[in-house]
């Protein structure tokens, strides 16, 4: 993960050199001010929710030119946590994430288009279970500004819909569970 994190941060640094007012933000995982959560329908009866606890990355953001935004994130697949040990073991297995073979999940954005109201559409490439596919994340800016510790922060939330079969995950939990919703709450500290 450290190698890919370095690549992500290097990519972020290169992208930051583009627009004059754009700034690079490190995603605040240290202070637990960011989360990668998911939810999947369980047999059509309820929702199973969980999170991917270990991840790192950065994003580039310029309030004056939001369309120049970009993001890169690396997630440890084995960090899946649904608060149920046997289910988590199953999700790490070859039937789902196959974390032993594919230890990292990565997302690198390819474009962002603002809707002009603090929301927008982020597109990028998600690598999951050894397969890379384009995904779309509907994003809303939560806010930005000075923090109490002398830094400057910006925060966003977004949701993506993932079809498991598109990523080679074919375990059958019924039609209601074919789509997993990935909910992202990202807060970054300006570097």
TAJOLIN-V449690 format. One record per residue. N is the residue number from 1. RES is the residue in three letters. OMEGA is omega in whole degrees, 0 to 359 (* if undefined). Layout:
n;res;omega
N;RES;OMEGA
N;RES;OMEGA
This chain:
n;res;omega
1;UNK;182
2;UNK;180
3;UNK;179
4;UNK;177
5;UNK;178
6;UNK;178
7;UNK;180
8;UNK;181
9;UNK;177
10;UNK;177
11;UNK;178
12;UNK;179
13;UNK;178
14;UNK;179
15;UNK;181
16;UNK;182
17;UNK;182
18;UNK;184
19;UNK;184
20;UNK;186
21;UNK;180
22;UNK;179
23;UNK;175
24;UNK;178
25;UNK;173
26;UNK;179
27;UNK;186
28;UNK;174
29;UNK;180
30;UNK;179
31;UNK;181
32;UNK;177
33;UNK;177
34;UNK;179
35;UNK;173
36;UNK;184
37;UNK;176
38;UNK;176
39;UNK;179
40;UNK;179
41;UNK;180
42;UNK;175
43;UNK;181
44;UNK;184
45;UNK;183
46;UNK;180
47;UNK;168
48;UNK;179
49;UNK;178
50;UNK;179
51;UNK;172
52;UNK;195
53;UNK;184
54;UNK;179
55;UNK;179
56;UNK;178
57;UNK;181
58;UNK;174
59;UNK;177
60;UNK;182
61;UNK;176
62;UNK;182
63;UNK;180
64;UNK;180
65;UNK;185
66;UNK;180
67;UNK;178
68;UNK;183
69;UNK;175
70;UNK;181
71;UNK;174
72;UNK;183
73;UNK;173
74;UNK;184
75;UNK;174
76;UNK;182
77;UNK;182
78;UNK;182
79;UNK;179
80;UNK;182
81;UNK;176
82;UNK;182
83;UNK;176
84;UNK;191
85;UNK;182
86;UNK;178
87;UNK;180
88;UNK;177
89;UNK;179
90;UNK;180
91;UNK;177
92;UNK;186
93;UNK;180
94;UNK;180
95;UNK;179
96;UNK;186
97;UNK;184
98;UNK;186
99;UNK;178
100;UNK;180
101;UNK;183
102;UNK;188
103;UNK;183
104;UNK;171
105;UNK;182
106;UNK;172
107;UNK;175
108;UNK;183
109;UNK;176
110;UNK;178
111;UNK;172
112;UNK;177
113;UNK;180
114;UNK;173
115;UNK;178
116;UNK;182
117;UNK;183
118;UNK;177
119;UNK;179
120;UNK;182
121;UNK;178
122;UNK;177
123;UNK;179
124;UNK;181
125;UNK;177
126;UNK;175
127;UNK;184
128;UNK;176
129;UNK;177
130;UNK;182
131;UNK;178
132;UNK;181
133;UNK;173
134;UNK;176
135;UNK;178
136;UNK;179
137;UNK;174
138;UNK;190
139;UNK;172
140;UNK;176
141;UNK;179
142;UNK;179
143;UNK;176
144;UNK;178
145;UNK;180
146;UNK;175
147;UNK;183
148;UNK;184
149;UNK;177
150;UNK;180
151;UNK;178
152;UNK;185
153;UNK;172
154;UNK;183
155;UNK;182
156;UNK;171
157;UNK;181
158;UNK;180
159;UNK;175
160;UNK;175
161;UNK;181
162;UNK;173
163;UNK;186
164;UNK;182
165;UNK;178
166;UNK;179
167;UNK;176
168;UNK;177
169;UNK;190
170;UNK;180
171;UNK;187
172;UNK;173
173;UNK;180
174;UNK;185
175;UNK;182
176;UNK;184
177;UNK;182
178;UNK;180
179;UNK;174
180;UNK;179
181;UNK;179
182;UNK;181
183;UNK;184
184;UNK;173
185;UNK;189
186;UNK;173
187;UNK;182
188;UNK;177
189;UNK;180
190;UNK;182
191;UNK;*
